[in-house]
Amino acid sequence: MSIVHWLVVCALVAATWASFAFLALDLGQLFSAEAQLQMWKYVVSFFPPDVSSDYLARVGQGTLETIAISAIGTALATVFGLFIALPAAGRWGALPRGVARLVLNFLRSIPELVWAALMVFAAGLGPFAGTLALAWHTTGVIGRLFAETLENTPPEPTQALRLSGSSPALAFIYGTLPNVVPQLIAYSLYRWEINIRMAAILGVVGAGGLGQLLYFSLSLFQQPQAMTVIIAMLILVVVVDGASAWLRQRLVN
Amino acid sequence: MTREALAIPVRDPAAVPRLLLALGIIILLWPGFKLTEFDPSVLFEERSLDTMARFVGTFFPLESSAEFLRLVARSTLETLAIATAGTALAMLIAWPLALVVTRTLSISRIGPGPGFALGRVARLPARFALMFFRSIPEIVWALIFVRAVGLGPAAGVLAIGVTYGGMLGKVYSEILESNDARPATALLEAGGGRIAAFCYGMWPMALPELVSYSVYRWECAIRASVIMGFVGAGGLGQQMELSMRMLNGGEVSTILLVFLLLVMLADGVSAFLRKVTA
């Protein structure tokens, strides 16, 4: 190990120590017998989960809402993203390109949860706010990916159509789009997968879905209900993971 | 010669299937619009337009009073500290579990010894714990810990520690298993212990990958700790939530700007650390 390595290791250890000191975290107290007992009591209060048919129906509704938020949010983002990707790919000159990229960067760099908190002001509490929040952030991500795809696609088919007299719009639809559509669909599905997970938690700021149920039940100290929601979230994530792995395998082979 | 004579189809032959496909997608999505209470007109109602206009109007100029900047600086440091302490805690959780679940470090696996079945069974709970820790999103852990240990950074540190402990543990063991197992196996077969085999047979080769993944997770932890603040786990997020609640746009935009700078800084630091250790 060189001296640089030792310096880096020392700096990391110092940073970690400083972090604990700054936060004034007393780990001893956090894990003291009394705190442990309290923690244990809290954990136990989550069991057994509430499986009354009433509540299960509500959780089912929340799950559907979560899936709907993610699907609509991603669909909107796909449409918006494609429209912003056209200028961002430099099709209409340098200035629109710069502006479009700036917009995309802005949309992308604000996390979904912050968007959700903002959208709750604009659209009120509920799933619509979550849908819009996902749509904005995902537009930023997907628009950039689409723009890159458009830039990397071979221009010859479009040029051939333009040279034989077709309009720019038709040349795009028949010369460019068929080449890029598989890629666009792949990106959208990939973002949808991520967004399902995101939609499940956006509710903690009031944007609908499973997260909102969880937030309510934890705030009202109804831990068994909270446990049911957490289990529903876990199942949702596992199912989505499995389905996407299975689909990918099928599509690749 | 006319087009008809050449028998060139004037219409797009694929138009009908494409239209049908588009129609099918819209029909599939339709119930979603109902479920999400999709209604853009809400956005243009006078009341919400009014609130929004007043709120967005206050976004500029940025709030830059010395007092507020001091508050933001403190929250920024807190966010950094939560991410760093959380990642450290995550490593404490991840390493023992990773060493247990790594199959190439298993002594009982070598031969048909008495501990063969037992070793297999013992790995299962460790695997399950890792899966459980990382499958629950960090913000849900934060919600739970805020109620268990109270509002403040402690909940954030614990939430990052648990979630990222699960992720790091899984990835550490995957990295160790994907590396050449022969040195470690040789040490184990010559009678070395698990820890020794790890230290001398795996650590040197796997180190750059382990470091680079851990640094990447630290970077993610910064973003996560900002977000967890929204449920009361301290740091910049909590400050942002407060400012939003008070509809103080200037403060919100200052904090957003600081957040973006922080993410960029973390990006730079992590790139530097990866370069130094590579």
Interface residues (C-beta under 8 A of the other chain):
Chain A: V4 H5 V8 A15 T16 A18 S19 F20 F22 L23 L25 L30 A35 Q38 M39 Y42 L64 E65 I67 A68 I69 A71 I72 A75 S109 I110 P111 L113 V114 A117 L118 F121 A122 A123 G124 G126 P127 F128 G130 T131 Y174 R197 A200 I201 V204 V205 G208 L214 Y215 L218 F221 I230 M233 L234 V237 V238
Chain B: D12 L29 P31 G32 F33 L35 T36 E37 F38 D39 V42 L43 S48 T51 M52 F55 L77 E78 L80 A81 I82 T84 A85 A88 S135 I136 P137 I139 V140 L143 I144 R147 A148 V149 P153 A154 V157 R223 V226 I227 F230 V231 G234 M240 E241 M244 L247 L256 L260 V263 L273 V276 T277
